[in-house]
Amino acid sequence: MKILAVDDDSFMQDFLPAILKEADFPDVTVASSGQEALRILENATEPFDCLLLDIVMPDMDGITLCRKVREM
């Protein structure tokens, strides 16, 4: 499963890939903002199977990011 995790917290950026790898999900890409996540999604050669979005982020929250992803 290909996962995109979006979180502005540096601890979570390190924690999520580590814990997901232990749960047998090694293919994790991390973005630190909604804008970075959108760039990653636009340039992806294969679709992501799962998006993990932080709801509370500066500039673009997870709800807004989810809306933008759905528009894609």
C-alpha positions as MATLAB code, in Angstrom:
seq = 'MKILAVDDDSFMQDFLPAILKEADFPDVTVASSGQEALRILENATEPFDCLLLDIVMPDMDGITLCRKVREM';
ca = [
       0.000    0.000    0.000;
       1.356    3.394   -1.015;
       0.693    5.994    1.707;
       1.032    9.789    1.773;
       1.228   11.193    5.310;
       0.834   14.954    5.713;
       1.745   16.572    9.032;
       3.522   19.795    9.984;
       4.895   18.287   13.226;
       8.478   17.042   12.719;
       8.003   14.310   15.344;
       5.042   12.891   13.408;
       7.003   13.120   10.152;
       9.536   10.718   11.676;
       7.090    8.654   13.742;
       4.527    7.786   11.054;
       6.912    6.102    8.584;
       8.583    4.180   11.421;
       5.354    2.881   12.938;
       3.803    2.122    9.556;
       6.909    0.185    8.525;
       6.535   -1.914   11.691;
       2.907   -2.545   10.678;
       4.151   -3.844    7.284;
       3.427   -0.647    5.326;
       6.916    0.414    4.192;
       5.917    2.634    1.232;
       5.278    5.951    3.033;
       5.887    9.412    1.627;
       5.783   12.335    4.040;
       4.792   15.937    3.323;
       5.111   18.768    5.816;
       2.328   20.951    4.388;
      -0.767   20.858    2.243;
       1.035   22.621   -0.600;
       3.858   20.072   -0.536;
       1.317   17.240   -0.527;
      -0.423   18.690   -3.588;
       2.907   18.933   -5.435;
       3.692   15.319   -4.558;
       0.270   14.167   -5.740;
       0.487   16.142   -8.985;
       3.900   14.633   -9.799;
       3.156   11.069   -8.693;
       3.573    8.422  -11.376;
       1.412    5.983   -9.400;
      -1.634    6.877   -7.293;
      -1.531    6.737   -3.513;
      -3.734    4.146   -1.830;
      -4.115    6.061    1.428;
      -3.775    9.657    2.607;
      -3.197   10.412    6.297;
      -3.929   14.088    6.846;
      -3.291   16.247    9.884;
      -6.411   18.324   10.413;
      -4.719   21.263   12.196;
      -1.929   22.733   10.053;
      -0.981   26.326    9.231;
      -1.816   27.789    5.811;
      -3.896   24.797    4.663;
      -5.653   22.491    7.094;
      -6.343   18.827    6.398;
     -10.011   19.445    5.543;
      -9.098   21.987    2.852;
      -6.380   19.677    1.552;
      -8.896   16.840    1.320;
     -11.252   19.074   -0.704;
      -8.433   20.011   -3.083;
      -7.430   16.372   -3.526;
     -11.001   15.441   -4.362;
     -11.028   18.193   -7.008;
      -7.988   16.610   -8.637;
];
